[in-house]
Amino acid sequence: MANRRRKKVNSGSGAPLTSRSRKKDEAPSDSPLGQPPVTGRPIVTQEMRYTVVPLFPESDPRSKLGNGPIGAAGDYIVVYRLGVPGIQAASTEFHFGSLESTGDSLIEAHPDATQIVIELKASPDTPADQKLTLGVNREHRLSSVVLRCQAENFEGAAEHAHDIVMPFLSQLAFSHEVAITTTGREIIEVATETRQMSQITVGAVKGIALGVWASTPEQRRLLASYREGLSSSEPLYQALSFYKVVEGVLSMRGIEDAAHRARGETPNRAFERIPQDITSALHPSDSPLQRESFAPYLGRKFADVRDELRESLRNHISHMDFGALSFGADSYADVVAVQRALPVLRYMARVLLSSVVPVDNNRAGIS
């Protein structure tokens, strides 16, 4: 593009992704938390967001438009890449402009169709409220969803698109009896061509550290929930899994304390708290990105945070009570609330789980 240069701005999580191959004789990292500064990946598999902001010369009228990576009021194009859960669910690279051509699904279109336009109406007698363009890949399967909307900024465009596209996909899943998800989202600010891309990004590679111990049934259930939380790409299920670990360990402690009291003993237990300086408790590559999530909980006991999240999050995820506040994955606001709580839940789950399973196992040699 003439008279323009691009500047990459990180408006979300992490640093630009890079690749690195380990030499055959190179030992794995000694850090069990991995090496995200080398790989550019997050500590765990999670959503990351990047924004590319074009820089125009002052003589170009577009140089006066927009608001950088935040975006300004105007027209936006939102592109979702479709995917089959478990296939292409997470990415290792960010390629702007590629989502429409790289998606897939289990829904087959007519062989002659190159795209399908859907008009969404509040009722059959009203004009279309929104148009969705469904992309079709080379195998004639649905591959993407594109819509155009007006919004105040990128966040507004993300919310508007999510609240339209996700209920539509839920209907497709039910009517076709297929698993379907989105594996990436790109938002283009029409006036400036600023682009924002979000994807679930594969976590950092970790050096192997094997340890063996005779686990108890309780430990196995806790470890299974923690593994499910790390392995899922669905935020609501992740939150529920980590919450179960927190709840489980604190429940075990309640049973132990009751046994002490029954014997006439006074339980003597230190209560874990969220540190006032959370950066000292997190991985250096993780902490700058988590401060906003931890801010409401600094200095508070784990049990207090658990109780608060039970009412504000866990119960809403676990139950479908139409007499109470509605909550679900088709609501952008609900998903954002869950994503903000996830770092706190994962942190508490790991600290509490570490208190009931061995953590000082020696690294095993691999031959």
C-alpha positions in Angstrom: 0.0 0.0 0.0 1.4 3.3 -1.0 2.6 6.0 1.4 1.9 3.9 4.4 3.9 1.8 6.9 2.5 -0.5 9.5 3.3 -0.6 13.2 2.4 -3.7 15.2 0.9 -2.9 18.6 0.2 -5.5 21.3 -3.1 -4.5 22.8 -3.8 -7.8 24.5 -1.7 -10.6 25.9 1.8 -11.6 25.2 4.6 -10.7 22.8 4.7 -11.3 19.0 5.0 -15.0 18.3 8.3 -16.3 17.1 9.5 -19.8 16.4 12.6 -21.6 17.7 13.8 -25.2 17.2 15.8 -26.8 19.9 19.0 -28.5 18.8 19.2 -32.2 19.2 21.8 -32.1 22.1 20.2 -29.1 23.8 18.7 -29.8 27.2 15.1 -28.8 28.0 14.5 -25.7 30.0 15.1 -26.1 33.8 12.1 -24.0 34.5 8.9 -26.0 34.9 7.0 -22.9 33.8 8.6 -23.0 30.4 10.4 -20.3 28.4 7.8 -17.8 26.9 10.4 -15.1 26.4 12.0 -17.5 23.8 8.9 -19.0 22.2 6.7 -15.9 22.4 3.9 -18.1 23.7 1.8 -17.5 26.9 2.5 -19.6 30.0 -0.7 -21.7 29.3 -2.8 -22.0 26.3 -5.1 -19.0 26.3 -6.6 -16.2 24.2 -4.2 -13.6 22.9 -4.9 -10.4 21.0 -2.8 -8.3 18.7 -3.5 -5.1 16.8 -1.8 -3.7 13.7 -2.2 0.0 13.4 -1.3 1.7 10.0 0.7 4.9 10.2 -0.1 7.4 7.4 1.9 10.5 6.4 0.4 13.7 7.7 -0.6 14.7 4.2 -3.0 11.7 4.1 -6.5 12.5 5.5 -6.6 9.1 7.2 -3.8 10.2 9.6 -6.4 12.2 11.5 -8.8 9.3 11.8 -9.1 6.5 14.3 -7.8 6.1 17.8 -5.0 3.7 17.5 -5.5 0.1 18.9 -8.6 1.3 20.8 -10.5 2.2 17.7 -13.0 5.1 17.1 -16.7 5.4 16.3 -17.4 4.1 12.8 -17.9 1.0 10.6 -16.2 -2.2 11.5 -16.0 -5.6 9.7 -15.8 -8.6 12.0 -14.5 -12.0 10.7 -14.9 -15.3 12.6 -13.0 -18.4 11.5 -15.1 -21.5 12.1 -13.7 -24.7 13.4 -14.4 -28.2 14.6 -13.8 -28.4 18.4 -10.5 -30.3 19.0 -9.3 -29.5 15.5 -7.4 -26.2 14.9 -8.8 -25.0 18.3 -5.5 -23.3 19.1 -2.9 -21.5 17.0 0.9 -20.9 17.1 0.9 -18.1 14.6 -1.0 -14.9 13.8 -1.7 -14.3 10.1 -3.9 -11.3 9.5 -6.3 -11.6 6.7 -6.3 -15.4 6.7 -9.3 -16.4 8.8 -11.8 -16.5 5.9 -9.6 -18.9 3.9 -8.5 -21.3 6.7 -11.7 -22.2 8.5 -13.7 -25.4 8.5 -16.8 -27.0 10.0 -19.0 -30.1 9.8 -21.7 -28.3 7.8 -21.6 -28.8 4.1 -22.8 -26.2 1.6 -24.1 -26.7 -1.9 -21.3 -27.6 -4.3 -21.9 -24.4 -6.3 -22.0 -22.0 -3.4 -19.1 -19.7 -2.7 -20.8 -17.9 0.1 -24.2 -17.7 1.8 -25.9 -14.5 3.0 -28.2 -14.8 6.0 -30.6 -12.0 6.9 -31.4 -11.9 10.6 -34.8 -10.4 11.5 -36.5 -9.8 14.8 -39.7 -11.2 13.2 -40.7 -12.3 9.6 -42.5 -9.0 9.0 -39.6 -6.6 9.9 -36.6 -5.5 7.9 -33.3 -7.4 8.3 -31.5 -6.3 11.4 -28.2 -7.8 10.4 -26.6 -9.7 7.5 -24.2 -12.5 8.0 -22.0 -13.7 5.2 -21.0 -17.4 5.6 -17.8 -18.4 3.8 -17.4 -21.7 2.1 -14.0 -23.5 1.8 -12.7 -25.7 -1.0 -14.4 -28.7 0.5 -17.7 -26.9 0.3 -18.0 -26.7 4.1 -18.9 -23.5 6.0 -15.6 -21.9 7.0 -16.3 -18.3 8.3 -18.8 -15.8 9.4 -18.5 -12.1 8.4 -20.6 -9.2 9.5 -20.4 -5.4 9.2 -21.6 -3.1 12.0 -21.2 0.3 13.5 -19.5 0.6 16.9 -17.8 3.0 19.2 -14.5 1.1 19.2 -13.0 -2.4 18.8 -14.4 -3.6 22.1 -17.9 -2.4 21.0 -17.6 -4.2 17.7 -16.4 -7.4 19.4 -19.4 -7.3 21.8 -21.9 -6.6 19.0 -20.5 -9.4 16.8 -20.3 -12.0 19.6 -23.9 -11.4 20.7 -25.1 -12.0 17.1 -22.8 -14.7 15.8 -22.7 -17.0 18.9 -26.4 -17.5 19.2 -26.5 -18.1 15.4 -23.8 -20.8 15.8 -25.7 -22.4 18.7 -28.8 -22.7 16.4 -26.6 -24.3 13.7 -25.1 -26.8 16.2 -28.6 -27.8 17.4 -30.3 -28.0 14.0 -27.5 -29.9 12.4 -26.4 -31.9 15.5 -22.8 -31.0 15.0 -20.0 -29.6 17.2 -19.0 -26.1 16.0 -16.9 -23.3 17.4 -14.8 -20.3 16.4 -11.1 -20.5 16.3 -10.2 -16.9 15.6 -11.7 -13.4 15.2 -10.4 -10.4 13.2 -11.9 -6.9 13.4 -11.1 -4.3 10.8 -11.8 -0.6 11.4 -13.0 0.4 7.9 -11.8 4.1 8.0 -8.2 3.3 9.0 -7.8 -0.4 8.1 -6.5 -1.0 11.7 -6.8 -4.7 12.4 -7.3 -6.5 15.7 -6.9 -10.3 15.8 -7.7 -12.7 18.6 -7.0 -16.4 18.8 -6.5 -19.2 21.4 -2.7 -19.5 21.4 -0.8 -22.6 22.2 1.1 -22.3 25.5 4.8 -22.4 26.0 6.7 -25.7 25.7 7.9 -26.8 29.1 11.0 -28.9 30.0 10.0 -32.3 31.1 9.9 -33.0 34.9 8.7 -36.4 35.9 7.8 -37.3 39.5 6.0 -40.4 40.8 4.0 -40.7 44.0 1.3 -42.8 45.3 -1.7 -40.5 44.7 -4.9 -40.7 46.7 -8.4 -40.7 45.1 -8.9 -37.1 46.3 -5.6 -36.0 44.7 -6.5 -37.7 41.4 -9.9 -36.0 41.2 -8.2 -32.6 41.9 -5.5 -33.2 39.4 -8.0 -34.3 36.8 -10.0 -31.1 37.2 -6.9 -29.0 37.0 -5.8 -30.8 33.8 -9.3 -30.2 32.3 -9.1 -26.5 33.1 -5.7 -26.2 31.4 -6.8 -28.3 28.4 -10.2 -26.8 27.5 -10.5 -23.9 25.1 -13.9 -22.9 26.5 -13.6 -20.2 29.1 -16.7 -21.2 31.1 -15.6 -24.8 31.5 -12.1 -23.7 32.4 -13.5 -21.5 35.2 -15.6 -24.3 36.5 -12.7 -26.7 36.5 -10.4 -24.4 38.4 -13.1 -23.5 40.8 -13.7 -27.2 41.5 -10.0 -27.5 42.5 -10.2 -24.5 44.9 -13.5 -25.8 46.3 -12.1 -29.3 46.6 -9.0 -28.4 48.6 -10.8 -26.1 50.9 -13.4 -28.8 51.4 -10.7 -31.3 52.4 -9.4 -28.8 54.9 -12.8 -28.3 56.4 -13.1 -32.0 56.9 -9.7 -32.2 58.5 -10.4 -29.3 60.8 -13.7 -30.8 61.9 -11.8 -34.0 62.8 -9.3 -32.0 64.9 -12.1 -30.3 66.8 -13.9 -33.6 67.4 -10.7 -34.7 69.2 -10.6 -31.5 71.2 -7.8 -30.0 69.2 -7.7 -26.5 67.8 -6.8 -26.4 64.1 -3.7 -24.4 63.4 -3.7 -23.5 59.8 -2.3 -20.5 57.8 -4.8 -19.1 55.4 -3.6 -18.4 51.9 -4.1 -14.9 50.5 -3.8 -13.2 47.2 -0.5 -11.3 47.6 -0.7 -7.5 47.7 2.2 -7.6 45.1 0.9 -10.1 42.7 3.8 -9.6 40.3 6.1 -11.3 42.8 4.0 -14.4 42.7 3.5 -14.9 39.0 5.9 -15.8 36.2 7.7 -12.7 34.8 6.1 -13.1 31.4 2.6 -13.5 32.9 2.4 -10.9 35.6 2.1 -7.7 33.5 -0.9 -9.1 31.8 -2.7 -10.2 34.9 -2.7 -7.1 37.2 -6.2 -6.0 36.1 -7.7 -9.5 36.9 -6.1 -9.6 40.3 -6.8 -6.0 41.4 -10.2 -6.6 43.1 -8.7 -9.5 45.2 -5.3 -8.3 46.4 -4.7 -9.2 50.0 -7.9 -11.2 50.4 -8.1 -14.8 51.7 -8.6 -17.5 49.1 -11.8 -18.6 50.9 -13.3 -15.1 50.6 -12.5 -15.0 46.9 -14.0 -18.4 46.4 -17.2 -17.4 48.2 -17.5 -14.2 46.1 -16.9 -16.0 42.8 -19.4 -18.7 43.8 -22.2 -16.1 43.8 -21.0 -14.0 40.9 -19.7 -16.7 38.6 -19.7 -20.4 39.6 -23.5 -20.6 40.2 -24.3 -18.8 37.0 -22.1 -21.2 35.0 -23.4 -24.3 36.8 -27.1 -23.6 36.8 -29.8 -22.6 34.3 -32.2 -20.6 36.5 -34.4 -18.4 34.4 -35.7 -16.8 37.6 -32.3 -15.3 38.2 -29.8 -13.3 36.1 -29.2 -15.0 32.7 -25.7 -16.1 32.0 -24.0 -18.0 29.1 -21.3 -18.3 26.5 -23.4 -16.5 23.9 -23.1 -13.3 25.8 -20.0 -11.3 25.3 -20.2 -9.6 28.7 -20.5 -12.9 30.4 -17.5 -14.4 28.6 -15.4 -11.3 29.4 -16.4 -11.6 33.1 -15.2 -15.2 33.1 -11.9 -14.4 31.3 -11.1 -11.8 33.9 -11.6 -14.3 36.7 -9.6 -17.1 35.0 -6.1 -15.9 36.0 -7.2 -15.6 39.7 -8.9 -19.0 39.7 -6.0 -20.7 38.1 -3.6 -19.1 40.5 -5.6 -20.1 43.6 -6.1 -23.6 42.2 -2.4 -24.2 41.6 -1.4 -22.8 45.0 -4.0 -24.9 46.8 -3.3 -28.0 44.8 0.4 -27.7 45.4 -0.4 -27.8 49.2 -1.9 -31.3 48.9 0.4 -33.0 46.3 4.1 -33.4 46.2 5.9 -30.5 44.5 9.6 -31.3 45.1 9.9 -34.3 42.8 13.3 -34.7 41.2 13.5 -34.3 37.4 13.7 -37.7 35.9 16.4 -38.5 33.3 15.2 -39.3 29.8 17.2 -41.6 27.6 
